[in-house]
């Protein structure tokens, strides 16, 4: 029996070296025992007298190994060696046989690792280290697997100009603005608890939280607590839940003495709501409505299946969209489609809409130049978006860019800080990322390519989160301000 002891974690180099040696010496998997926790005596092979040649594996098999090696299952190395052995002994296309029990198990492990990476990209939040003498950010995260080295380069692309560290119980990553280095495991107490920006975001969340209609069970079920406890707004939840009852009493007392306020949108809502039971009806009504700012050819309704799991919200139709009457068909739309496909999402299966439903522009010569909608215009169109979400009941609502964030939260929130998983005040969960036209505007090609990769990575994270997220509102909508 040959005993192999590797370093703890994703010791890819150690695995490769050992597998090469064992294959070269013709040692079959059943004659090996693998360990990476120091429980076995050290590597049972004498140092190689001469260099051993690399394993000749198909590229997909090599990539699979790189992923699975990050899994926390203590059997991973033994399973991978079985896989290597079989591929090199007449089963070169083994990976293409999903019904094979070994392939099936390795695929499940690879999927779990990829999901963990996406969740880290989506749920990690940096906090300013108030104790550091210069500006520095620190994030605490608890991954399931040994993914830190695979996940960290994403944050280098995203926060290249900042200095930061990611601390986890399985290791740490440090970016000093020039180099990414990895260090030992850390403890939660080493990470800062909160920063000033977070206080204001949490304050906002508290102000829109409706204590009368909380559903604590649904809130816990929808996402493992270990993820949401690191989100700034989520740290307010236990307190809000605990104090909900007394806050309701307080609200009732106040309401009894307050004159009833009539809201024009609410009146409109009451007039229109009974008739609207499908997107078709809703959009018919939209097509018959006038633009708030004159000029647009037509209203541009959302597009996609009524049972879509993911709703993407853009800003407003552009020139092409206005002419064709369809969202995201111009240059930004084409880039969006490409990124969706690369992330494994099908445009036909998602719903794509806009915060504002008419094109607003200014004529410059013969060209119609896009004009950013005002907060008032976004608010005016909010009713349509609400109805779309109510009819579709998506799992996630994705805000593409600042205007969509404004539509979903009523606030201007910097994308750089809010990017990632988001809990919107109207009870939907979702994600905040950049607008595809931001990618088109970046002047330099390298920056454009990096930002595009980040965008695709966000879409991958969205796909992963949607897979195990419930549909519709996961909280009752917050009381309107
Ligand atoms: N930009 C948007 O926000 N929406 C579109 O439909 C097209 C471009």
Boltz pocket constraint, residues with backbone or C-beta under 6 A from the ligand:
constraints:
  - pocket:
      binder: B
      contacts: [[A, 314], [A, 315], [A, 316], [A, 317], [A, 318], [A, 321], [A, 326], [A, 327], [A, 328], [A, 329], [A, 330], [A, 332], [A, 333], [A, 353], [A, 354], [A, 437]]
      max_distance: 6.0
